[in-house]
């Protein structure tokens, strides 16, 4: 049986996937040195989580404090599916969707592929 937190996470993921499928684009934050915004998993201190957003506006809102010099950049859905997700999977990096206020839905890169192509 799902608790209300699980239902909220699933709803957030469904909304993210719907928007990404519609726009065929995902957004991430790029650092001046070419790195990208990531955090340590809230569930596993040994796991890195690459942050993704479904819109430029949501991504850009996070460009404050330690990420003030970052810029929202887009990647196509096909680039995520064909290139980024396999690389993240190989590196053991998870993804976090629509990170805000220090929280997001975390899942494996392959689980996001499955959700986006379902």
Secondary structure as GFF3:
##gff-version 3
##sequence-region A 1 118
A	DSSP	alpha_helix	4	23	.	.	.	ID=ss1
A	DSSP	beta_strand	25	30	.	.	.	ID=ss2
A	DSSP	beta_strand	38	40	.	.	.	ID=ss3
A	DSSP	beta_strand	48	52	.	.	.	ID=ss4
A	DSSP	alpha_helix	56	60	.	.	.	ID=ss5
A	DSSP	three_ten_helix	65	67	.	.	.	ID=ss6
A	DSSP	beta_strand	71	76	.	.	.	ID=ss7
A	DSSP	alpha_helix	77	79	.	.	.	ID=ss8
A	DSSP	pi_helix	80	84	.	.	.	ID=ss9
A	DSSP	alpha_helix	85	91	.	.	.	ID=ss10
A	DSSP	beta_strand	94	100	.	.	.	ID=ss11
A	DSSP	beta_strand	103	108	.	.	.	ID=ss12
A	DSSP	alpha_helix	109	117	.	.	.	ID=ss13
###
